[in-house]
Amino acid sequence: MTVLPEPPEAIRPGAARPVRALDARPAAVAASLAVAGGTALLGLLAGYAWSLLAPRAALVMISPGTAGLVQVETSAFIAADAVFCLLMVAGGVLSGALGYLLAVRRYGPLAMAGLLAGAVAAAWLARWVGERSGRATFHHLLATLPAGAHLRDTLTLGATGALAFWPLAAGLTAGGLVALATEGRRGPARPPGTGRNWQAPGG
């Protein structure tokens, strides 16, 4: 039996596979921009949810325009940061899965870049919306309430590093789905060194 060499296009198990080229077609660009914009809109919703779910520190009026904490060792600031972190992770997982299903699995790296850019924008927008929610009412009360009155503080993100959770979760989710899909298309691996054999006529 004569063993012939494998054709040049054959890929052996464990060998590096060709890298998918960057798709710059108008459809791919449009899909990437749509993913980035949609992810950023999710950030606005996350910021609004943070303003509703996060606890706020209780303040007491000392004098017109001045307020202090009711409890100096309050845990409201830590709890507010924890809620923000959870929202960042949830938003990243959701946007990563949707981004993969709607664009990344079809258009590849360009769509992934749009997803990550939108994730960064979403995190900053969530912080911006949450910290400004109810701020006008707070300043009005601070200027008009008498001494001894109680009010709630505005939200302020203390853990700035939590902004990285959204793009990190989105990248890991979409990248994990890409890896699973690629592994599924490869099929069962053959033992190393096993090639395709052709038998010459009469061999």
N, C-alpha and C positions, 0 to 999 in steps of 0.2 A: 504494500500500500504506500503510495507516494503522498507525502504531506506537503501541500502547497502553501506558500506564505499567504497571510490574510491580506485582503485588499487594503489600500491606504486609508480608506474612510472608516474601517472597522475600529471600534473602540474597545479595548480590553478592560476587564474589570479592574477598578482601582486607578485607571488612567485618567488624566485630567480631561474634562470635557470642554468643548469650545465655549467661550464666553459669549453670552448673548449680546449682540451689537445694540448700541443705543438707537432707539426708534425715535426719529425726529419728524415723523409725518405730522401733518396738521391735526389729525385725529388724536395722535398721542400727546401732542402739546395741549390740545383742548381738554383731554381727559386729565392730564396732570394739573392744569389750572383749576379744573372743576374739583378735583380731590383736595387741592390746597385750600380753595375757598370754602368748600363744605366742612373741612376740618376746622377752619378758623371760626365758622359759625357755631360749631359745637362748643368752641371755647367761650363764646358769649353765653350760651345756655349753662355751661359749667359755672361761670362767674355768677350768674343769677341764682343758680342752685346753692352756691357757696354762701351768698348773702342770706338765703333763707334757712339753711341748715346749721351754719356755724354759730356757736354761742358767742355772746358779746359781754364784755366786762361791764359790771354795774358801777355807775358813777354817782356821786353826790355833789350837789352844787355847794361850793364854798363861798363864792361871791359871784355877782353877775359877770359872766364871761370866763369863770374859772371853776373847774370841777376836779375832784380827786377820786381815786378808787375807793369803793366801799370796803373791799378786802384787798390788802396789799399783795398777799400771796395767792391771788386768784389763778385758777387753771384755765381760764377762758381763752387766753392767748395761745396756749399749747393745744387746746382742743380745736381752736379755729384753724391752726396750721395742720393738724391731723386730718380734719375734714377736707381741707384743700388738697392734701397729698392723696387721699382716697379718690377724690374727684379727678385728679390728674391721671392716676393709674387707670381708673375706669374709662375715662375719655380716651386715653391712649389705646387701650385694648379695643374699644369699640371702633375708633377711627381706623386703627390698623387692620381690623378684620374687614370693615366695609371698603377701605381703600384697596385691599388686596382683591376682594371679590369684584369690585367695579372697574379697577384700572390696572393694578400692579401685575396681576397674572396674565394680562393681555399685552400691556405696553412696556413692562419691564422696568429698567433703571430710571427712566425719566419720570414715570409715574411714582416710583418710590421716592425720588427727590422731591416731587410735589407734595407727597404725603408728609415727609419729614419737615418741609418748610411750613406747611399748614399746621403741623403739630406744635412747632415753636411759636407760631403766631397765636395759636389757640391758648397756650399756656399764659402768654402775656396778656391776651384779651380777658381771660378768666380773672386774672389778678386785677386788671384795670376795672372791670365791671364790679367785682365784689367790693373793692376798696372804696368805690365811689357811690355804691348803693346806699341811699339814705343819708349821705353826707350833708346835703343841703338842709334837711330837717334837723340833723344833729346840731349844726351851727346856729340854726334859728333858736332851738331850745336852749343852747348854751348861752345865747345872748339875752334871752327873755325870762328864763326860769328864776325864781327867787332862791336864796340860800336855803339849803336843807332839802331841796327837791331832788328826786332821783331820775336818772336817765341811763340809756345804754350807749356804750362807746361805739365808734365806727370800727370796721374791720381793717386790720393791717397785717399783711403777711410778714411774719418774722423769719421764717425759713425760706430764704430766697432760692436755695438749691432745689426746692420742690418743683420749681419751674421745669427742671430737666426730666421729671417723671413722665410727662406726657409724650415728648418725642422718643424717649427711651422705650416706653411701653408700646408705642405705635410701631417703632422699628423692629422690636423683638417679635411682636405679633405678626406683622406682615412678613418679616424675614423667616419666621418659623413656618408659616403657611407655605411660603415659596419652597423651603427645604423639604417639607412633607410632600408637596406636589412633585418635586423633582425626583425624590426617592421613589415615589409611587410609579413614575413613568419608566424608571430604570428596570423594574422587575427583579426577580431573584438573581443574585450574583452567582456566577459560575466559579468553580475553584480556580485559584491562580494558576496560570500557565496552560489553561485549557483553551485551545483555539479551535477554529473550524477546520476540519479535515476534508480534503477532496481526494477521491480515489481515481487515479488515471484509468482509462479504459484498458481492460485486460490486466490491471495490476493485481 
